[in-house]
Structures are given as C-alpha cells and as structure tokens.
C-alpha cells in the first residue's frame, strides 16, 4: 500500500510515476511494508518536498480544500497488534460526515469520520502532503516547513531549492 499511496500523491503533484517504480524506494520486503521515513524521503528524488501535517483533522481538511491529497497512515488493528495501512485522503463530504480515500486497489473508499479518526489515531495521526517547490501547506509551522526545506535542499537542484526558501520568506517575512 505504501508505493501505491505515494504514487497517488506524487501524480497529483504532476510527477509521472507508478507504484511499481516506487517499490525499490519505499518497500522493505523483510517488513512487508514501508516505513514513514522512506515515505517522507522518496518525494525528494522527484523534486518534491514532503511536509508532515499537524496531527489534527483541520490540517487534513485545509489541504483537501486547497486541492492537495493527504497521505495518511492507519492502524486497522489494535495498538498492541497493529495492521498498518497507507491511504490517501482525497475529499470530505460534510453533509454525510465522511472522508473519501484512495485505499489499496479502491479508487474511492468512503469512511465515516469517527472510524477514520480511530484508525488514524492508532497510527499516531501521521499525515503528509507532497508539495511542488514554492508551495506551502495551508496550515504550516515555519520551523517545521524550514526543516522540511533543509531536508529537500540536500538533493534538490538550486532553482527548486530557491523556490522553496523564497516561498518561506514570502509567507513569513518577519521570521528569522
């Protein structure tokens, strides 16, 4: 599920890729899955910045409303016996109180907010967006964004790195 979910958010940011192409970057055969650290690092190989969202529903909804899908980690098991799964939040239906996700082979899977929140909470509310250089999440912490920018800068071309830092200066002009 890791490569498929990551491919979904990368494609939404105009990267041409497939889950199969991402397997060598994020899938760990011995674990039969992907770790968050690889999921965060892999977008940098495609000139994209990964940003971990604040662990609240408002951050997810803000990104969805901005047109960005959100990569989330769920635990469908118990805290002591986890069953990890990555999915991508692509929408929210407020009239029916449901999140709309891409999950596994399902292009559209609807989850009641309460069910989603329980599975997300059991995975420590991990959520990430993939950004083009120059984009900033709707609800962003300047220090966390700059840390993500510094991580991005190590492998980015200079023009993309400048876009990332210029966006920060424009968004937070009074930040040191």
C-alpha positions as CSV (number, residue, x, y, z in Angstrom):
1,X,0.0,0.0,0.0
2,X,2.9,2.4,0.6
3,X,4.1,2.6,-3.1
4,X,0.5,2.9,-4.3
5,X,-0.4,5.7,-1.9
6,X,2.9,7.5,-2.5
7,X,2.4,7.2,-6.3
8,X,-1.1,8.7,-5.9
9,X,0.2,11.9,-4.1
10,X,3.2,12.2,-6.4
11,X,1.0,12.0,-9.5
12,X,-1.3,14.7,-8.0
13,X,1.8,16.9,-7.9
14,X,2.5,16.3,-11.6
15,X,5.2,13.6,-11.2
16,X,4.9,10.8,-13.7
17,X,5.4,7.6,-11.8
18,X,3.8,4.3,-10.9
19,X,3.6,2.2,-7.7
20,X,5.9,-0.3,-9.3
21,X,8.6,2.3,-9.9
22,X,8.4,3.3,-6.2
23,X,8.8,-0.2,-4.7
24,X,12.6,-0.1,-4.7
25,X,12.5,3.3,-2.9
26,X,10.0,2.6,-0.1
27,X,9.1,-1.0,0.2
28,X,11.0,-3.1,2.7
29,X,10.4,-6.8,1.9
30,X,11.5,-8.1,5.3
31,X,8.9,-5.8,6.9
32,X,6.3,-6.4,4.1
33,X,5.7,-2.7,4.1
34,X,7.0,0.8,4.1
35,X,8.3,3.0,6.9
36,X,7.3,6.6,7.3
37,X,10.9,7.8,6.9
38,X,11.2,6.3,3.4
39,X,7.7,7.7,2.5
40,X,9.0,11.2,3.5
41,X,12.3,10.9,1.8
42,X,11.2,9.4,-1.6
43,X,9.4,12.5,-2.9
44,X,12.7,14.5,-2.8
45,X,14.0,12.2,-5.5
46,X,11.3,13.6,-7.8
47,X,11.9,17.3,-6.9
48,X,9.1,17.4,-4.4
49,X,9.0,18.5,-0.7
50,X,7.3,16.3,1.9
51,X,5.7,18.0,4.8
52,X,4.2,16.3,7.9
53,X,0.9,17.8,8.9
54,X,-0.2,18.7,12.4
55,X,-2.0,15.7,13.9
56,X,-5.5,17.2,13.6
57,X,-8.4,16.9,11.3
58,X,-8.3,20.7,10.5
59,X,-4.9,20.3,8.8
60,X,-6.2,17.4,6.6
61,X,-9.3,19.4,5.7
62,X,-7.3,22.5,4.9
63,X,-5.1,20.6,2.4
64,X,-8.1,18.8,0.9
65,X,-9.8,22.2,0.4
66,X,-6.7,23.5,-1.2
67,X,-6.8,20.6,-3.7
68,X,-4.0,18.6,-2.3
69,X,-4.4,14.9,-1.4
70,X,-3.1,13.9,2.0
71,X,-1.2,10.7,2.6
72,X,-2.2,9.1,5.9
73,X,-1.1,6.1,7.9
74,X,-3.8,4.0,9.6
75,X,-3.7,1.1,12.0
76,X,-6.6,-1.2,11.4
77,X,-5.6,-3.5,14.3
78,X,-5.1,-2.8,17.9
79,X,-2.3,-0.7,19.4
80,X,-0.6,-3.8,20.7
81,X,-1.3,-5.8,17.5
82,X,-1.1,-3.3,14.6
83,X,-2.1,-3.7,11.0
84,X,-0.6,-0.7,9.2
85,X,-2.0,0.7,6.0
86,X,-1.3,3.8,4.0
87,X,-4.2,5.6,2.2
88,X,-4.8,8.9,0.5
89,X,-7.5,11.3,1.6
90,X,-8.9,13.0,-1.5
91,X,-12.1,14.5,-0.2
92,X,-14.5,15.2,2.6
93,X,-18.3,15.1,2.4
94,X,-19.5,17.3,5.3
95,X,-23.2,16.5,4.7
96,X,-22.6,12.8,5.3
97,X,-19.6,13.3,7.6
98,X,-17.4,11.0,5.5
99,X,-13.8,11.1,4.3
100,X,-13.2,10.0,0.8
101,X,-10.0,8.0,0.3
102,X,-8.0,6.1,-2.3
103,X,-7.0,2.9,-0.5
104,X,-5.3,-0.1,-1.9
105,X,-7.0,-1.0,-5.1
106,X,-10.0,1.2,-4.3
107,X,-10.1,4.5,-6.2
108,X,-12.9,5.7,-4.0
109,X,-13.5,4.5,-0.4
110,X,-15.8,6.3,1.9
111,X,-15.1,6.3,5.7
112,X,-17.2,7.7,8.5
113,X,-15.1,10.4,10.2
114,X,-15.2,8.6,13.5
115,X,-13.9,5.3,12.0
116,X,-11.2,7.2,10.1
117,X,-10.1,9.1,13.2
118,X,-9.8,5.9,15.3
119,X,-7.6,4.1,12.8
120,X,-5.6,7.3,12.3
121,X,-5.2,7.9,16.0
122,X,-3.9,4.4,16.5
123,X,-1.2,5.3,13.9
124,X,-0.2,8.4,15.9
125,X,-2.1,10.7,13.5
126,X,0.7,10.6,10.9
127,X,-0.2,12.6,7.7
128,X,1.9,14.1,5.0
129,X,1.5,16.2,1.9
130,X,3.7,16.3,-1.2
131,X,4.4,19.8,-2.4
132,X,5.9,21.3,-5.6
133,X,8.8,23.7,-5.0
134,X,7.3,27.0,-3.9
135,X,4.1,25.6,-2.3
136,X,3.4,25.8,1.4
137,X,0.7,23.9,3.3
138,X,-2.3,25.9,4.3
139,X,-1.7,25.4,8.0
140,X,2.1,25.3,8.3
141,X,4.6,25.9,11.1
142,X,7.5,28.0,9.9
143,X,10.1,25.9,11.8
144,X,8.8,22.6,10.5
145,X,8.5,23.9,7.0
146,X,12.1,25.2,7.1
147,X,13.3,21.8,8.4
148,X,11.5,20.1,5.5
149,X,13.0,22.7,3.2
150,X,16.5,22.0,4.5
151,X,16.0,18.3,4.0
152,X,14.7,19.0,0.5
153,X,17.7,21.2,-0.3
154,X,20.3,18.5,0.1
155,X,19.2,16.7,-3.1
156,X,17.4,19.4,-5.0
157,X,18.6,21.4,-7.9
158,X,19.4,25.0,-6.9
159,X,16.4,26.6,-8.7
160,X,13.9,24.3,-6.8
161,X,15.7,25.0,-3.5
162,X,15.4,28.7,-4.1
163,X,11.7,28.4,-4.8
164,X,11.2,26.5,-1.5
165,X,13.0,29.1,0.5
166,X,11.6,32.1,-1.4
167,X,8.1,30.8,-0.6
168,X,9.0,30.7,3.1
169,X,10.3,34.3,3.0
170,X,7.1,35.5,1.4
171,X,4.8,33.6,3.8
172,X,6.7,34.5,7.0
173,X,8.6,37.7,6.2
174,X,9.3,38.5,9.9
175,X,10.6,35.1,10.8
176,X,14.4,34.9,11.4
